[in-house]
Amino acid sequence: MDAIFQLSNITFLYDSFRSAIEGIEWFVAAYFICLVCFFVIGKSLLNNAFVYPFAFMAVTIFNPFLIVPLAEVIGLTTRIRRLFWLLPINLTLAYVFVLLISRPRKWLFRGAAAALCIGFILCCGTFVKPYLQMPENIYKTTDTILEISALIEKDSQETGTDKAALYSSQQLLELRQYDPSIRSILRRTDLLDWNLENTDDETVQRVIDSGHHLHRLALVSRYGLHIDQDVFMTSARQCNANYVISHTDMNLQEYLTSAGYELLDIIDDFEVYRILPEIS
């Protein structure tokens, strides 16, 4: 019993739940209130449809001690695991909203109930329009992709460097689609199927000791970890990572330049590096 209440386990629980419900806290609270109301009402139909399934999910897909280790094995990212929460929450709230709106007999009360439901969604939800940046160029891709591609193409022609790039940002997954001549070191499947929930020293050392070059590169490119530079460069040369594209938030400029890369340019939020000729 004492092991359950260890600080590490409590921290693990907190971090897992925070990553699962971050941004939808009010919807989660409304979901639990609905479940309590269903249980108090005590109708078998409501319990069978909502309460009992939640009890099952609480010990399975909602249980971090079960789902997080399983996710590392089968490649479930945090974004995918959030859907485990979003789906039952949305279904339950949709049922409750329809029930609240359709139950009153007078249209005035129905309108008031509908206004309350819409108000809850508007106040607690998030507009997605500000995050949708529609490209205006004829290629229907971001200007960042176009500029990075042009920079690598120009540098490759001037230096004769093979266009093989190491990057992990999902914003750059269109780069190879736009310019197939740029070879991506980490494939889309590598980014989706391999995921580290914890980046503690023991886990990182286990990845390094595995000798898997792509996973070693991902430690730096995807997680921003400063592993031993010799280990990183060995894997970089093995995989021909001639170019590295890193988000500025990763703070890898000093690490990469001291390891053996030259900063070519900073385009929007991305830093573009080329391996030094004497190292490649």
N, C-alpha and C positions, 0 to 999 in steps of 0.2 A: 504493500500500500504506500509506503514511504517513497518508493521509486516513482510512483505516479505523480507525486507532488514535488519532484525535483525541479529546480529552477530551469534547467535545460528543457525539460518537457513542457513546463508552463510557457516558456518563451517560444518553443516550437508550436504549441497550440495557438498562441496569440498571433504569431507571424502567419500561420496557415490560414486562420480565419480572416485575418486582415486582408490578405491577398485575395481571398475568395469573395469577400463581400464589400471590398473597398469601393465606394461610390454608390452603393445601393443599400446603405444602412437603413434608411427609412423604409424601404420596401421590405427588407428582412424583418424589421420590427412589425410592420403591418401584417406580414405573413404569419409571424408567431401569434399575434393578437387574434388573427382569424382562426388559427388552429385551436387556441384556447377557447374561443367562443364556440367553435364546432363541438369541442369536447364537453363543454358545459351544457350545451343544448342536448347532447346525448343521442342524437338521431343516428341510427345505424348506418344510414346511407352516407351521411357526412363523414362519420368515422372511417368507414370502409374506403371512401374516396380520397380522404385527405389526411386524417390523423394517423391511422395505422401505417400507410405508406411512408409518412414522415418518420415514424418510429423505426421502420426498416432502414430508411436512408440514413438515419442518424448513426447507425452502427456500421454502415457500409460506405457509400459514396461521400457522406458528410464527415466521415471519421478520418482525420488527418493521419493517424497512426496506421491506418490501413491503406488509404488511397495514395498518399505521398510516396511510400516505397514502391507501391505497384505502378504508379505513374512513371517513376524512373526506369522501370523495367520495360514497359510497353510504350513509353514515349509520349505520355500525356502532358502537354504544357499547362502552365497555370491558366492561360486563357481558355483552354478547353475545359479544364476542371471547374472554371467559373460557371460554365453552362449547366453543370449539375445543380447549382443553386438557382440559376436564373429560370430554368424551365419550370420546376415546381412552383416557384414563387409567382411567375407570370400566370400560370394556369390557375392557381388558387385565387389570386387577386382578380383575374378576369371573371371567374365565377362569382366572387363576392360583389364586384361592381355591377354585373348584370342582375344579380339578385336584389341589390339595393335599389337599382333603377326600376326594375319591373315589378317589385312588390307593392309599392304604393298604388292605390286606385285612382287618386286624383292626379291629373297631369301637372298641377302646380308642384306637388311633392316629388313627382318623377323628375321634373326639370331641376328642382333643387338638389336632388340626389345626384343627377348627372353632372351638375355644376360642381358639386363637392368632389366627385371622382376625378373630373377633369382638372380641378384645381390642385388636387393631391399630386397628380401626375406632372403637372406643369411646375409646381413648387419643388418637388423632390427629384424630378427627372433632370436630364441634361440634354440640351439641344445638340444635335449632331452636325447641323449645318456648318458651324464655324470650323469643324474639323475636316470638312469635305472640300478639298482644293482641286477643282476640276482643271486639268491641264488645258492650256490654250494653244499649244503647238499642234502641228498636223500629225505628229507621231503619237499623240494622246498619252504622253508620259511627262513626268515632271522636268522642269528646266534643270534641276540638279542632276538628273540622270544624263541629260544631254551634255552638260558642261563637264561632268566627270568623264564621260565616254570620249569627248573631244580631247581632253587633257591627256588621257592615257594613250589615245591614238597618236597624238602629236609627239609625245615623249617616246613612244615605242619606235616611231619612224626615225627619230633623231638618234636614239641610242641603240637601236636594234634589240631592245628587250622584249622578250615574249610576253604577250598580254595575258598573264595569269594573275588574278587578283584575289586577295584574302579580305573578305568582309562578312559581317554577320547581321547587319541591320536589315530588318524586313523592308525598310524603305528603299533598299537597293536591289531587291530581288528582280526588279524589272530591267536591271542593267544588262544582263545577258540576253534577255528577250529583245531589247532594243539593238544591242550589238553582240551577235553570236560569236564574234571573233575574240571577245574577252572571256577567258575561261575562269569560271568561279571555282576557287579551291574548296570552299564549303558549299556543297549542294543544298538545294531546298530540303531534301530529305534528311540531310545531316542536321540542319537547324531545327527541324520539327521532331525528329525521332530521338535525338540525344539531348537530354536535358538534365541539368544538375539543380536539385532543389536546395542543396546546401553547398557552400563553397568554403567549408572549414579546412584547416591545414591537412587533416587526415584524408579527406576526400580528394583534395587537389593533389596530394602526394600519390594517392592511389592511381589517379589518372596519368600522372607523369610516369610512374613506374610501369604502367601498362604498355608503354612504348607505342601507343596509337598516335601517330603524328597528327591526324586531323583533330583529335580530341585535345591534344596539347595546344594546337593553334587556336582552338575554340576557347580555351581558358583565357587567352589574351584578347582575342578578337571579340568574343561574345560577352565574356564576363569581366573584362578589363583587369584581369589579375596580372601582377608582375612576377611571373615565374622566372626561374634562372634563365638569363639571356642566352647562354650557350645551348641550353635545352631547346629554347624557342627557335633559335636560328638553325639548329640541326634539323628540326622538323620543317622549318620554312624552306631550307634548301632542298630537303628531301621531296617536298611537295611543289617545288618551284614557285613559291609565293613571291613573285617578283614585285608585285604591287600590293600595298595594304591600304584599305579605305576604312577609316575609323571615325566614329562619331566624336565630336569634341567633348561630349560629356564623359567619355571614357578616360580622359586625361592620360593618353598614352604617348604624347609627343616626346617627352624626355626619354621615356623607356625605349621607344622605337628608334629614335635617332642615335641613342647610345648603343643600341644593339646592332645597328648596321643599315639603317634606312635613312633616306634623304627625303625631307618634306618638300613636295613639289608645289602644293598650293592648298589653300583652304577654300572650299566651295560650300557656301551656306553653312550647314552644321557639320560638314565632313572634311576630314584631313586626308589628303592623298599622298602616299609615300611610294618611293621606288627604292629597291635594294641597291646598295652601293656596288659598282662594277667589280671592285676588288674582292667583295665577299661572295657575290653570286658565282 
